[in-house]
Amino acid sequence: MRSAQFTRPLGRLAKAAIALDVFLGIGALAGGLALMLGPRGEIIPLKLSTLGGSPFETFFVPGLVLFSVLGLGPMLAATLAWLRHPLAPVATVVVGGALLIWLAVEIAVIGYTNDPPLQPFYLILGAAITVVGLVWLAEVGPSTWHHARHEALK
């Protein structure tokens, strides 16, 4: 049965989701790892004073969240899409939403900056991932949900 799944070509939305998720995942894995290994700004030149309005004294915990949620999460979503799993569109929406929430919290805690323009770039990326996931979800329809739920309950 699995081989029949792989004979079905990936659709344009699945390909877009994979590309966007992998792009985000690679950057977040690298950035999160750099923050964990250099939590006082030794690798990525960030000032600890930036964390003044947050509950963190170093960048270790934000790096851990970045690595796990926005690094591993998108890679899992991309894998689900590659495997043509029925929950792949949902995973894509979750990844986009997680990125938008991360940015909203970041902006609320440390403020908005466009120098360098990372926050605007990632806001656009988060919106793009979310839109791709929602359009993909609308395209596959509710039958996908029922199939995924049925498979999960086996």
ChimeraX commands (.cxc) that place a marker at each C-alpha (Angstrom):
marker #1 position 0.00,0.00,0.00 radius 0.5
marker #1 position 2.85,2.38,0.78 radius 0.5
marker #1 position 4.37,1.95,-2.65 radius 0.5
marker #1 position 1.10,3.07,-4.21 radius 0.5
marker #1 position 1.35,6.23,-2.12 radius 0.5
marker #1 position 4.73,7.11,-3.65 radius 0.5
marker #1 position 3.57,6.54,-7.21 radius 0.5
marker #1 position 1.18,9.48,-6.79 radius 0.5
marker #1 position 3.09,12.62,-7.82 radius 0.5
marker #1 position 3.52,15.46,-5.34 radius 0.5
marker #1 position 1.15,18.33,-6.05 radius 0.5
marker #1 position 2.24,21.94,-6.39 radius 0.5
marker #1 position 1.12,22.82,-2.85 radius 0.5
marker #1 position 2.99,19.85,-1.37 radius 0.5
marker #1 position 6.13,20.92,-3.24 radius 0.5
marker #1 position 5.73,24.51,-2.04 radius 0.5
marker #1 position 5.19,23.34,1.54 radius 0.5
marker #1 position 8.28,21.11,1.41 radius 0.5
marker #1 position 10.46,23.92,0.02 radius 0.5
marker #1 position 9.24,26.50,2.55 radius 0.5
marker #1 position 9.38,24.10,5.50 radius 0.5
marker #1 position 12.89,22.86,4.68 radius 0.5
marker #1 position 14.12,26.44,4.20 radius 0.5
marker #1 position 12.72,27.45,7.59 radius 0.5
marker #1 position 13.86,24.24,9.27 radius 0.5
marker #1 position 17.48,24.48,8.14 radius 0.5
marker #1 position 17.76,28.10,9.24 radius 0.5
marker #1 position 16.10,27.45,12.60 radius 0.5
marker #1 position 18.20,24.36,13.29 radius 0.5
marker #1 position 21.39,26.31,12.59 radius 0.5
marker #1 position 20.25,29.43,14.46 radius 0.5
marker #1 position 18.94,27.48,17.44 radius 0.5
marker #1 position 22.12,25.42,17.68 radius 0.5
marker #1 position 24.25,28.57,17.50 radius 0.5
marker #1 position 22.22,30.18,20.29 radius 0.5
marker #1 position 22.49,27.07,22.47 radius 0.5
marker #1 position 26.24,26.70,21.91 radius 0.5
marker #1 position 26.88,30.43,22.37 radius 0.5
marker #1 position 24.11,31.50,24.73 radius 0.5
marker #1 position 25.80,34.79,25.62 radius 0.5
marker #1 position 26.22,35.92,22.02 radius 0.5
marker #1 position 29.53,34.18,21.38 radius 0.5
marker #1 position 28.47,32.79,17.99 radius 0.5
marker #1 position 25.64,35.07,16.87 radius 0.5
marker #1 position 26.59,38.57,18.01 radius 0.5
marker #1 position 23.54,39.40,20.10 radius 0.5
marker #1 position 23.64,41.53,23.23 radius 0.5
marker #1 position 22.25,40.00,26.42 radius 0.5
marker #1 position 20.62,43.36,27.12 radius 0.5
marker #1 position 18.23,42.50,24.27 radius 0.5
marker #1 position 16.65,39.98,26.64 radius 0.5
marker #1 position 15.89,42.70,29.22 radius 0.5
marker #1 position 12.10,42.41,28.94 radius 0.5
marker #1 position 12.11,38.61,28.84 radius 0.5
marker #1 position 12.34,35.91,31.52 radius 0.5
marker #1 position 15.67,34.72,30.06 radius 0.5
marker #1 position 19.19,35.61,31.16 radius 0.5
marker #1 position 20.85,34.01,28.12 radius 0.5
marker #1 position 19.83,32.90,24.64 radius 0.5
marker #1 position 19.97,29.18,25.51 radius 0.5
marker #1 position 16.22,28.63,26.07 radius 0.5
marker #1 position 15.15,30.72,23.06 radius 0.5
marker #1 position 17.72,28.73,21.05 radius 0.5
marker #1 position 16.30,25.45,22.32 radius 0.5
marker #1 position 12.76,26.50,21.36 radius 0.5
marker #1 position 13.99,27.76,17.98 radius 0.5
marker #1 position 15.84,24.49,17.33 radius 0.5
marker #1 position 13.07,22.15,18.45 radius 0.5
marker #1 position 9.84,23.92,17.43 radius 0.5
marker #1 position 10.91,25.92,14.35 radius 0.5
marker #1 position 13.76,23.62,13.31 radius 0.5
marker #1 position 12.55,20.07,13.87 radius 0.5
marker #1 position 8.85,20.95,13.42 radius 0.5
marker #1 position 9.16,22.14,9.80 radius 0.5
marker #1 position 11.41,19.18,8.95 radius 0.5
marker #1 position 8.71,16.84,10.29 radius 0.5
marker #1 position 6.05,18.69,8.28 radius 0.5
marker #1 position 8.20,18.44,5.14 radius 0.5
marker #1 position 8.68,14.72,5.77 radius 0.5
marker #1 position 4.93,14.21,6.13 radius 0.5
marker #1 position 4.41,16.05,2.83 radius 0.5
marker #1 position 7.11,13.99,1.11 radius 0.5
marker #1 position 5.47,10.80,2.40 radius 0.5
marker #1 position 2.08,12.11,1.19 radius 0.5
marker #1 position 0.65,11.71,4.68 radius 0.5
marker #1 position -2.91,13.00,5.00 radius 0.5
marker #1 position -1.95,15.24,7.95 radius 0.5
marker #1 position 0.76,17.07,5.97 radius 0.5
marker #1 position -1.47,20.09,5.18 radius 0.5
marker #1 position -2.36,20.42,8.87 radius 0.5
marker #1 position 1.32,20.17,9.85 radius 0.5
marker #1 position 2.10,22.94,7.37 radius 0.5
marker #1 position -0.53,25.24,8.89 radius 0.5
marker #1 position 0.82,24.47,12.38 radius 0.5
marker #1 position 4.38,25.33,11.30 radius 0.5
marker #1 position 3.28,28.63,9.75 radius 0.5
marker #1 position 1.24,29.49,12.82 radius 0.5
marker #1 position 4.12,28.59,15.15 radius 0.5
marker #1 position 6.45,30.92,13.24 radius 0.5
marker #1 position 3.93,33.77,13.41 radius 0.5
marker #1 position 3.44,33.20,17.15 radius 0.5
marker #1 position 7.22,33.11,17.70 radius 0.5
marker #1 position 7.58,36.43,15.92 radius 0.5
marker #1 position 4.64,38.03,17.75 radius 0.5
marker #1 position 6.17,37.05,21.10 radius 0.5
marker #1 position 9.63,38.18,19.99 radius 0.5
marker #1 position 8.33,41.56,18.87 radius 0.5
marker #1 position 6.27,41.97,22.06 radius 0.5
marker #1 position 9.23,41.10,24.30 radius 0.5
marker #1 position 12.28,42.63,22.58 radius 0.5
marker #1 position 10.66,44.95,20.05 radius 0.5
marker #1 position 10.47,45.24,16.29 radius 0.5
marker #1 position 13.56,45.77,14.19 radius 0.5
marker #1 position 14.24,45.72,10.47 radius 0.5
marker #1 position 18.01,46.08,10.81 radius 0.5
marker #1 position 18.82,43.44,9.64 radius 0.5
marker #1 position 15.40,42.75,8.11 radius 0.5
marker #1 position 14.97,39.28,9.64 radius 0.5
marker #1 position 11.66,39.93,11.39 radius 0.5
marker #1 position 9.90,41.25,8.27 radius 0.5
marker #1 position 11.36,38.40,6.20 radius 0.5
marker #1 position 10.20,35.73,8.63 radius 0.5
marker #1 position 6.78,37.37,9.03 radius 0.5
marker #1 position 6.34,37.02,5.27 radius 0.5
marker #1 position 7.66,33.44,5.37 radius 0.5
marker #1 position 5.28,32.53,8.22 radius 0.5
marker #1 position 2.35,34.02,6.34 radius 0.5
marker #1 position 3.37,32.19,3.14 radius 0.5
marker #1 position 3.65,28.82,4.92 radius 0.5
marker #1 position 0.29,29.35,6.61 radius 0.5
marker #1 position -1.44,30.32,3.36 radius 0.5
marker #1 position 0.05,27.34,1.49 radius 0.5
marker #1 position -1.16,25.03,4.25 radius 0.5
marker #1 position -4.66,26.52,4.36 radius 0.5
marker #1 position -5.09,26.42,0.58 radius 0.5
marker #1 position -3.75,22.86,0.53 radius 0.5
marker #1 position -6.13,21.91,3.33 radius 0.5
marker #1 position -9.07,23.42,1.43 radius 0.5
marker #1 position -7.99,21.59,-1.73 radius 0.5
marker #1 position -7.80,18.13,-0.16 radius 0.5
marker #1 position -11.09,18.59,1.68 radius 0.5
marker #1 position -12.61,17.01,4.76 radius 0.5
marker #1 position -12.28,13.45,3.43 radius 0.5
marker #1 position -8.57,13.67,4.22 radius 0.5
marker #1 position -9.38,14.37,7.88 radius 0.5
marker #1 position -11.64,11.33,8.09 radius 0.5
marker #1 position -9.04,9.13,6.42 radius 0.5
marker #1 position -6.25,10.36,8.74 radius 0.5
marker #1 position -8.42,9.88,11.83 radius 0.5
marker #1 position -9.41,6.39,10.70 radius 0.5
marker #1 position -5.77,5.45,10.10 radius 0.5
marker #1 position -4.71,6.84,13.49 radius 0.5
marker #1 position -7.36,4.80,15.30 radius 0.5
marker #1 position -6.27,1.49,13.73 radius 0.5
marker link #1:1,2 radius 0.2
marker link #1:2,3 radius 0.2
marker link #1:3,4 radius 0.2
marker link #1:4,5 radius 0.2
marker link #1:5,6 radius 0.2
marker link #1:6,7 radius 0.2
marker link #1:7,8 radius 0.2
marker link #1:8,9 radius 0.2
marker link #1:9,10 radius 0.2
marker link #1:10,11 radius 0.2
marker link #1:11,12 radius 0.2
marker link #1:12,13 radius 0.2
marker link #1:13,14 radius 0.2
marker link #1:14,15 radius 0.2
marker link #1:15,16 radius 0.2
marker link #1:16,17 radius 0.2
marker link #1:17,18 radius 0.2
marker link #1:18,19 radius 0.2
marker link #1:19,20 radius 0.2
marker link #1:20,21 radius 0.2
marker link #1:21,22 radius 0.2
marker link #1:22,23 radius 0.2
marker link #1:23,24 radius 0.2
marker link #1:24,25 radius 0.2
marker link #1:25,26 radius 0.2
marker link #1:26,27 radius 0.2
marker link #1:27,28 radius 0.2
marker link #1:28,29 radius 0.2
marker link #1:29,30 radius 0.2
marker link #1:30,31 radius 0.2
marker link #1:31,32 radius 0.2
marker link #1:32,33 radius 0.2
marker link #1:33,34 radius 0.2
marker link #1:34,35 radius 0.2
marker link #1:35,36 radius 0.2
marker link #1:36,37 radius 0.2
marker link #1:37,38 radius 0.2
marker link #1:38,39 radius 0.2
marker link #1:39,40 radius 0.2
marker link #1:40,41 radius 0.2
marker link #1:41,42 radius 0.2
marker link #1:42,43 radius 0.2
marker link #1:43,44 radius 0.2
marker link #1:44,45 radius 0.2
marker link #1:45,46 radius 0.2
marker link #1:46,47 radius 0.2
marker link #1:47,48 radius 0.2
marker link #1:48,49 radius 0.2
marker link #1:49,50 radius 0.2
marker link #1:50,51 radius 0.2
marker link #1:51,52 radius 0.2
marker link #1:52,53 radius 0.2
marker link #1:53,54 radius 0.2
marker link #1:54,55 radius 0.2
marker link #1:55,56 radius 0.2
marker link #1:56,57 radius 0.2
marker link #1:57,58 radius 0.2
marker link #1:58,59 radius 0.2
marker link #1:59,60 radius 0.2
marker link #1:60,61 radius 0.2
marker link #1:61,62 radius 0.2
marker link #1:62,63 radius 0.2
marker link #1:63,64 radius 0.2
marker link #1:64,65 radius 0.2
marker link #1:65,66 radius 0.2
marker link #1:66,67 radius 0.2
marker link #1:67,68 radius 0.2
marker link #1:68,69 radius 0.2
marker link #1:69,70 radius 0.2
marker link #1:70,71 radius 0.2
marker link #1:71,72 radius 0.2
marker link #1:72,73 radius 0.2
marker link #1:73,74 radius 0.2
marker link #1:74,75 radius 0.2
marker link #1:75,76 radius 0.2
marker link #1:76,77 radius 0.2
marker link #1:77,78 radius 0.2
marker link #1:78,79 radius 0.2
marker link #1:79,80 radius 0.2
marker link #1:80,81 radius 0.2
marker link #1:81,82 radius 0.2
marker link #1:82,83 radius 0.2
marker link #1:83,84 radius 0.2
marker link #1:84,85 radius 0.2
marker link #1:85,86 radius 0.2
marker link #1:86,87 radius 0.2
marker link #1:87,88 radius 0.2
marker link #1:88,89 radius 0.2
marker link #1:89,90 radius 0.2
marker link #1:90,91 radius 0.2
marker link #1:91,92 radius 0.2
marker link #1:92,93 radius 0.2
marker link #1:93,94 radius 0.2
marker link #1:94,95 radius 0.2
marker link #1:95,96 radius 0.2
marker link #1:96,97 radius 0.2
marker link #1:97,98 radius 0.2
marker link #1:98,99 radius 0.2
marker link #1:99,100 radius 0.2
marker link #1:100,101 radius 0.2
marker link #1:101,102 radius 0.2
marker link #1:102,103 radius 0.2
marker link #1:103,104 radius 0.2
marker link #1:104,105 radius 0.2
marker link #1:105,106 radius 0.2
marker link #1:106,107 radius 0.2
marker link #1:107,108 radius 0.2
marker link #1:108,109 radius 0.2
marker link #1:109,110 radius 0.2
marker link #1:110,111 radius 0.2
marker link #1:111,112 radius 0.2
marker link #1:112,113 radius 0.2
marker link #1:113,114 radius 0.2
marker link #1:114,115 radius 0.2
marker link #1:115,116 radius 0.2
marker link #1:116,117 radius 0.2
marker link #1:117,118 radius 0.2
marker link #1:118,119 radius 0.2
marker link #1:119,120 radius 0.2
marker link #1:120,121 radius 0.2
marker link #1:121,122 radius 0.2
marker link #1:122,123 radius 0.2
marker link #1:123,124 radius 0.2
marker link #1:124,125 radius 0.2
marker link #1:125,126 radius 0.2
marker link #1:126,127 radius 0.2
marker link #1:127,128 radius 0.2
marker link #1:128,129 radius 0.2
marker link #1:129,130 radius 0.2
marker link #1:130,131 radius 0.2
marker link #1:131,132 radius 0.2
marker link #1:132,133 radius 0.2
marker link #1:133,134 radius 0.2
marker link #1:134,135 radius 0.2
marker link #1:135,136 radius 0.2
marker link #1:136,137 radius 0.2
marker link #1:137,138 radius 0.2
marker link #1:138,139 radius 0.2
marker link #1:139,140 radius 0.2
marker link #1:140,141 radius 0.2
marker link #1:141,142 radius 0.2
marker link #1:142,143 radius 0.2
marker link #1:143,144 radius 0.2
marker link #1:144,145 radius 0.2
marker link #1:145,146 radius 0.2
marker link #1:146,147 radius 0.2
marker link #1:147,148 radius 0.2
marker link #1:148,149 radius 0.2
marker link #1:149,150 radius 0.2
marker link #1:150,151 radius 0.2
marker link #1:151,152 radius 0.2
marker link #1:152,153 radius 0.2
marker link #1:153,154 radius 0.2
view
